[in-house]
Amino acid sequence: MEESLLELGTMLMIAGMGTVFVFLTVLVGAMSLMATVVRHVQPAVTNDEVTYEEVAAIAAAIRRHRQS
């Protein structure tokens, strides 16, 4: 029996959505794995203090960006 155009379209849609779902699942898993590896390899930055010079440089950059 010949399949109708609606059935073929539905099958194609399910196959496409399944492919995208699998790809995104693999992508999330790979990114989580990479984040874990980087977290273990790269030492954590413990200095959370921001100096006044850094604040002034950031403020000057924002001011210059808004002027142009």
C-alpha positions in Angstrom: 0.0 0.0 0.0 1.3 3.4 -0.9 1.9 5.9 1.9 0.2 9.2 1.8 2.1 12.5 1.7 0.9 13.3 5.2 2.4 10.0 6.5 5.7 10.6 4.7 5.9 14.2 6.1 5.2 12.9 9.6 7.9 10.3 9.4 10.4 12.8 8.1 9.5 15.2 10.9 9.9 12.6 13.5 13.3 11.5 12.0 14.5 15.1 11.9 13.4 15.9 15.4 15.0 12.7 16.7 18.2 13.6 15.0 18.3 17.1 16.5 17.4 15.7 19.9 20.2 13.1 19.9 22.7 15.8 18.6 21.8 18.3 21.3 21.9 15.6 24.0 25.4 14.6 22.8 26.4 18.2 22.7 25.3 18.9 26.3 27.1 15.8 27.5 30.3 16.8 25.7 30.2 20.3 27.1 29.6 19.0 30.6 32.5 16.6 30.3 34.7 19.4 29.0 33.7 21.7 31.9 34.6 19.0 34.3 38.0 18.4 32.7 38.8 22.1 32.6 37.8 22.5 36.2 40.2 19.8 37.3 43.1 20.9 35.0 42.9 24.6 35.5 43.6 25.9 39.0 40.8 27.9 40.6 41.3 31.7 40.9 41.1 32.6 44.5 41.6 36.4 44.3 38.1 37.8 44.0 39.1 41.4 44.9 38.7 44.0 42.2 41.2 46.9 42.4 40.2 50.6 42.0 42.4 50.7 38.9 40.4 47.9 37.3 37.1 49.6 38.1 38.4 52.9 36.6 39.5 51.1 33.5 36.2 49.4 33.0 34.3 52.6 33.6 36.4 54.5 31.1 35.9 51.7 28.5 32.1 51.9 29.0 32.1 55.7 28.8 34.2 55.6 25.6 32.0 52.9 24.0 28.8 54.9 24.7 30.3 58.1 23.2 31.1 56.4 19.9 
